[in-house]
């Protein structure tokens, strides 16, 4: 008897040690996942948060809430949007994502504990879906409510399956309409998971009755919701929001994760069957976790697109009007991306340095980087150009189209407020300001613009809005597809629009049109220039070097510094031997920051400064 008692106590002790070891291993794997996720989104994909936070605007109002109550799954997207508003801070965004991933892992651990899966086999099953969701989260079309959907489905399953009382399980099954209304098609994961679990792990005579009841309740719920409650099409009810995504590729990946979760009881059942015949290896869990996490890190770096993240960082700075940051970053990294170069030129224009500094940064896109297409992809970005040059009517039109198409977003709402204030439409501006005032992060914008309501004097004296008012054309005209023509029309109607004039000269510089620059330089004095901007001087020196005569410069002269730089440039050029590529790569940075370098080595991308779409919009 004593030997048997000692043996039982030893077995209990071993089980306790194994349980303790399993918990430590699970804690280690989820902590590792948290560290990888948080570090990745903080150090590599900070721009992701700006994009997602600016893709929608969470408004604390009953009207905004009601938009999400008219269909199943709407409340889930509402909850996701609520979390997304905190992406305003990349630290908060990384923390939210990482916590949700760990919570998903903990729920999966709870599911596997119901199935008594051995610790050496459970860790990969816990980690794999969470890792997959982390990888999907790096996509710009994957949202916070995607992870929330899995969390709700797993939580409802655990409440149902873990209850020892059959009555409580039947109550939760009968309350399925609530789950379906909240999470929409994510409830299909709950149905599939519960059915698979019941058939493989259910006990007693009710193991078949409960799944049948669930199927009957779900079928009744579906038909009632479709025909009597929400009047939604069948496809919409079955697919939203789990399988309705912007890209089919994302739908495919989410489907794989969903199927894995649904058949998790089957996988664990097979694993237990196979594992019972294999001698446990204490190294197996550690090896499997290490390999899985290493593969995840490899995929993260393999799929990482630094160019996209760079664009998001520049958009973030531009939306904050951090023009110095935009200029400094582009001159540091020399990005070839056309959007980055567009924001760089925009920042220079806002600072009044377009024609004196534009070649300090890379200009590989030619005149295409001065303005962007008004098509949907670039519509939000293109409106900044029109706002900057004084065509606030066109900027307003683009912002309004974006609002109609995508709903309220921080940038289109802010642009609508600014352009309405410029036009003196205070009542309409007030309506937009009230919307902005019901947000978490943009109350400061609302407060700033609210002070200007019905105060034209404050609008006129505002450093930003007042300067845009002075750029406005005196008469209305149709906005053309060719933005060079728009600049000409704007200058004809408002001869004091210095920014439009600089954009016109910038286009001529980027297209290396020295003769036209020579004709325009005489107008500098009328725009209030006390001296010729640096790059225009460099263009004039190049023109004189070819024609051997000076154009009419309206009384202004070329500075001695520019003459000296011209001599140094060609002196440095002659000192470098080799072919064109070798010379280009070895030339000094001080020489690269000149129009002469662009004139010699820059490749013309376009001779047409236009949007490539039909005439539209009246100013």
N, C-alpha and C positions, 0 to 999 in steps of 0.2 A: 504493500500500500504506500509506504514511504517513497519507494522508487517511482511509483506511478505519479504520486503527488509532485515529486521533484521534476519529473519529465513534463508534466502539465505546466508547472510554473516556468520551466525553461522555454517551452513553446510560447507561452504568453509573453515572456520577456523578449523573445525573438520577434514576435509579431509587433510588439510595441516599438522595438528598435527599427523594424522595417517601415512601420507607419511614420515614425519620426524622420527616418531617412527620406521617405517619399515626400513628406511635407517640405523638408529642406531643399530637396531637388526641384520641386515645383516652384518654391519661393525663389530659388536661384534662377530658374529659367525665366520666370515672369519679371524678375528684377533686371535680368540681362536684356529682355525685350524692352522694358521701360527705358533703360539707359541708351540702347541703340536708337530707339524711336525718338526720344527727346533730343539726343545729340544730333541726329540727322536733320531734324526739322529746324533746329536752332542754328546749326552751322552751315547747312547746305541748301535748304529749301525754305528760307524765310519769305521769299517772294510769293510762295504758294498761299500764305495767309492773307497777304494784301489782295491777291486776285479773288479769293473766295469771299473775303469780307466785303469787297467792293462789287461783287456780282449780285448782291441783294442788299436790302436795307430793312433791318428789323425795326418795326414801329410799335411802340407801346400804345395801342389803341384797340378799341372793340371792332372797328371796321377792318383793321388788318387781321385780327384774330378770326373774324367771320369768314374771311377768304379761305381759310383752311378747314372749315367745318362742313363744307358741302360735299365731301367725298371721303370714303375710307382711305386712310393713310395720310390725310391732310394734317392731322395733329402731330404725326411723326415728323413731317417736314417742318412744321412750325417749331417743334422742339429742337430740330437740327439747326434751323435758322437762328434760334435763340442762342445756341452755343456758338454759332459762327460769328456772331457780332463781337465776341471776345477775341476773335482772331486779329482785331485791331492791334493787339500786342502779340508779337511772335512768341514770346515766352509763354503767355497764357494759352496760345493756340497749340504749341508743342506739348504743354502740360495736359490740356484737354484730350488731345489725340492719344497720348501715351497712357493716360488713366483709363480711357475707354478700351484700349487694347488689353490692358491688364485685367480690367473687369470682365471682358469677354473670356479671357483665359481662365479666370476664377469660376465663371459660370460653366465653362466646359469641364473643368475639374469636378464641379458638383455633379454634372451629368455622368461622368465616368465613375464617380464613387458609387452611384446608384447601381452600376453594373459590376462592381467589385473587380475592376481591371487591375492587374498587378502593376506595381509602381514602375517597374522596368519598361513597361509597355505604354503607360498612360501619358508620360511627358510629351512624346512627339505628337500625340493626338490632341493634347491641350494646346501645344505651341503652334502647330501647323496652321489652323484657321486664323489665329491671331496674327501670325507672321504674314499670311496672305492678305489680310485686311490692312496691315501696315504698308505692304507694297502697293496695294490699290490706293491707299490714302495719298501716295505721292502723285497720283494723277489729278489733273486739274478739273476733271469731270466727276470725281468721286467726292461725296459730301458727308458731313458729320452724321446725317440721319441714316446713312447706309449702315454704319456701325451700330447706331441706336436701334435699328430694326432687328439686328441679330441679338442684341442684348435683351430687348423686350420679348422676343420669341423664346429665347433660352430661359429667361426668368419665368415666363408663364408655364413652360414645360416643367421646370423644377418644382414650381408650386403644385402642379397637378400630380406629377409622378412621385414626388417625395412624400406626399401625404399618406399616412398609414390608414386614414379613414376613407372608405369608398364613397361615403356620402359627400364629403368635401370635394373629392375628385369629380363626382358627377355635377356638383354645383359649379366648379370651375369650367367643366366642359360645356355646361349650359350657358355659361357667361362668355362663351366664345364670340358672340356678336360684338362685345365690348372690345376684345382684342382685335377683331377684324376691322372695326371702325377706327381704332387708334393707329394700327400699323399697316393696314391694307394688305397687300399681297405678301408681306413678310409673315403673315399668319400661316401661309402655306408651309413654311419651314417648321412651324409648331405642329401642324397636322401631320406632316411626313415623319417628323421625329417621334411623335407620340405613337403613331401607328407602328413604326418599326420597333420601338422599345416594347410596346405591349405584346406583340407577337413573339418576340425573342425572350423577354424577361418577365412578362406578366405571369401572375400566379392565380390559381383558383378559377372558378367558373366565370368570373367577370372579365377575364383577360380578353375575351372576344366581344363581350357586350359593350364595354366602354368605347373601343374603337368604332363600333357600329353607331353608337349614340353620337360620337363626335362627328362622324361622316354625315349623319342625318341632320344634326344641328347646323353644321357648316353649309350643307346644301340648302336648307331652309333660309339661313341667313343670306346666302348669295342671292336667291330669288327674291326675297323681300327687299333687300337693298337695291337690287336692279330694277324691280318693277314698281315698288311702292314708296321707298324712302328717298333714294338719291337719283333714280332714273338715269343711271350710268350704263354705258354699253358694257357688254359682257367682257370684252377684251380689256377695257379700262379697269374694271373691278379686279380682274385676275392678275393684271400686270403692274398696276401702280401701287407703290412707287419702286418696288424691288426691281422690276425688269424693264422699266421705261427709263432709258438713259440716253445721253447725247450721242453715244457711239456704240455700235454693235460689239466692238471689242470689249468694252467695259461690261456689257451685258453678259458676254461669254464668261469672263473671269468671275463675276458675281455668281453666275449660275453654278460654276464649278465649286465655289466655296459653299453655296447653299446645299448642293447635292452631298458634299462631304459631311456637312453637319447632319443632314437628314439620315444618312446611312451610317452615322457614327456608332449606333448600337450594333449594327451588323459587323462593322469593322472590328469593334471591340470584342464581339462574340467570337469571331474567327481568330482574333489575336489570343484570346484566352485559351481557345482550343489548341492552337499551335504552341502557345507558350507553356502549356501544361506538360508538353512532351519534351521541352527543351530545358536544360539545366540553367537556372538563373545566373546571369553574369552581372556583377555589380558595376562593371565598366560600361555596359550597354547604354544605360540612360544618359550618362555623361557624354559618351561619344555621339549619341543621336542628337542631343541638345546642341552640342558644339558644332556638329556638321550642319544642322538646320540653321542655326544663327549665322554661321560662316557663309552659307549659301545666300541667306537673306541680305547680308552686307554686300556680297558680291553683286547680287542683282540690283541693289540700290545704286551702287556706283556704275554698274553697267548700263542702267537705264537713265541715269542722271543726265539732264540736258542743262548745262550751265548757262547756255545762251538764253533759254526761256526764263530762268531765274534772274538773270541780269536784266532782262526787259522789265520784269515785274518790279525789281528794285528801282529802276529808273522811273517807272510809272508812279511808284510810291512817292518818290522825291518830287516828281512833277505835280502830283495832286496836292502835295503840301507846299507847293511853290518854293521848294528848296532849290532855287536855281543855281546857287553856288555849289551845292552838292552835286547836281547834275553835271555841271561844267567840270568840276574837279575830278569826278569819277571817270568821265569819258576821256579826259586828257591823260588819266592814269592808265586805264585798261585798253584804250584805243579799239573799241568794239567795231566790228564790221556790220553789225546788225542795223538795218535801215531804220527801225523804230527807235533804237538808241540814238542814232545820229539825228533823227528828227527831233527828239527831245533835247539833244545838245544844241541844235540850231535854235530851237524855240527858247531855251534858257538864255542863250546869247542875245537873242532879240529882246527878250524881256529886260535884260541888263543893259541894252544899248551897245553891245559889243560884237554884233554879228559880222560886220565888215572889218573888224580890227583883230578878231581872235578865232574865227571859224576854222582856220587851218592849223590851229594848235591841237585840235582833235582830229581824229581820222575822218575823212570825207570820201569814202569809197563808193558811196551810192549816188554821187553826183547830185543833180538838182532834184532827183526823186525824194531825197531826204528833207527837202524844205517843206513839203506838204504831203499828206497821205490821202489815199482814196477815201471817198465818202461812203464806200460800200460798208455793209454791216460789220465786217471784221475790223475795220479801222475807223468806223464812224465816231466812236467815243474819243478816239485820239485826234481825229482830224478836226474836231470842233475847236480844239485849243488854238490851231493856226488862225482860224477866222476870228476868234475872240481876240487874239494878239494883234492882228493887223487892223482891227476896227470894224470888221464885218460881223458885228454881234448878232444881227438878224439871222445870218446863216448858222452861226454857232447855236442860236436858240432853236432853229429848226432841227438841227442834228440832235440836240439834247432832247427835244420833244419826241422825235422819232424813236430814240433809244428808250425813252420812258414808256411809250406806247407798246413797244416791242418786248421790252424786258422788265417793265415795272420800275418802281422807284429804286434808284441806285444813288450812292452818295454824290458821284461826280455829275450825273445828268441833272440831279435836283439842284446842286449848287450852281451849275451853269444856268439853269432856268431862273433861279433867283437873281443872279447877277445881271443877266440880260434884261429881265423884267424891270429891275431897278434902274438900269441904264435908260430904258425906254420910258420910264416914269409910270409904268403900270403897277402901282403900289398894291392895289387890291389883289391882283393875281399873285404878285410876289409874296404877299402876306399869307396866302393860302399854302404856298410851298414852304414858307418859313415855319408855319405851324406844324407841318408834317415833319420837318427836320427837328423841330423842338421836342418831338415825341420819341427821339432816339436816345441811345445811351452815350454815344461818343461824339455826336455832332451838335450838341446843344450850344457849344461855344460859337459855331458857325451861325446858328439861328440867332443867338443873342447879338452877335455883331451886326447882322443884317437887319434885325428887328429895330435897332436904333435908327436906321435910315428910312424906315417906312414913313411916307407922307412928309419927308424932309428932303426936298430936292437939293437944298443947300449942302446937306451932309453928303449926299451922293456925289455932288460936283466937286467937293473938297476932299473926298476920299482918295488916297494916293493911287489905288488901283482903278476903281470905277471912274474916277474923274479923268484919269489919263485915257481911258477907253472912250469916254464921251467925246473927248477932243479929237479922236481919230475917226469918228463917224463920218460917213459921206453926207453931203448936204441934201442930196436927192436920192430917191430910190432907184435902183437899177436891177436888172435880172442878173443873178449870179451865173456865170458861165461854167462850162466844164473845164476850160483851160484857166488855171489859176493865175497864169501870167497875164491873161487878159483882164482878170478880176483886179489885179494889182494896177494895171493901166487905168481901168475905169475908176478905181478908188483914188488914184493920184490925180486924175483929171477933175474929179469932183471935190477933193480935199487936198490941195497942193501943199498942205502943212503936215501931211501924214509921213513922218520921218521913218517909222517902222516899215511901212509899205515900200518906201523908197529903198531901204536897206535890203529888204527881201528881193527887190528887183535887181539890185546890184549883185547880191549874193548868187542869184540865179545865173547872171552873166559871168561871174567869176567861176562858178562850177562848170559852166559850159565853155570856158576859156575864150569868151568872145571879147577880145581886147579892143576891137574897133568900136563896139557899142559902149563899152566902158569909157572909152575916150570921149564919146559924145555926151555921156551922162555926167561926167565929173564936174562940168561947169555949173551944175545945179546944186552942188554941195553947199555953197554959200547961202543960197536961198532957204535951205533947211536948217540953217543955224550952225553949221560946222565951222569951227575956228581953225581946224587943220584937217588934212585929208586922212581918213582912217587907214591904218597900217596896210591892210591887204589891197586896198584900192591904190595906194601908193606903189606897191610892188607890181600891180598890174600896169600902171602908167609907165613905170621904169622899163618893164618888158616891152610895152608898146613903143616907147621912144627908142629902145635898142633895135627895134625892127624898122620903124619908119624914119628914124633920125630926126624927128621933129616933135615938139611938145604940143599936146592938144590944149584947147582953151580950158583952163582950170578955174575960171571965175575969180582970179586974183589970189588963189592959194598956191603954195609951192611945195615941192617935194622936200622932205626933211633930210638933213645931212646924215642922220642915223640910217635912214633907208638906203641912201647911196652907199654907205659903208657896208651895210649888210649885203647889198648886192655884190659888191666886190669880194667880200669874204665868202659868199656862197659859191661863186664860180671858182675862187681860189681853192676852196675845199673840194670842189667837184673835180678839178683837174688833178688834185693830189691822189685821187683814188683811181687805181687801174683795174681793169676787168670789164666784163660785159655789163649790160643794163641791170640785171638782177643783183650782181655783186656790188655795183655802185649804189644802188638803192638801199641795200641792206647795211652798207658801211657808212653811209652819210650821217653826219652828226644830227642830234636832235634839234639843235638850234636852227639848222638848215631845213629840217623837216617842217618846222613851224612856219613855213613861208608859202606864199602863193606860187613862187618860182618852182618849188619842189612839186607841188600839185600840177603846175603847168607842164612840167617835164615828165613826171612819172604817173600822174593820175589818169585813170581810164574813164572816158566819158560813158555814162550809163544811159543818158537820154538827152535829146535836144528839145524835148517837149515837156513843158512844165504844166501837166494837166492831170486830171483825175480819171479820165477814161470812162465817163458816164454821161448820160443825157443831161441837157440843160435843165436845171430845176432850181426852184427857190427864187423868191423875189425879195430884194432888200428894200 
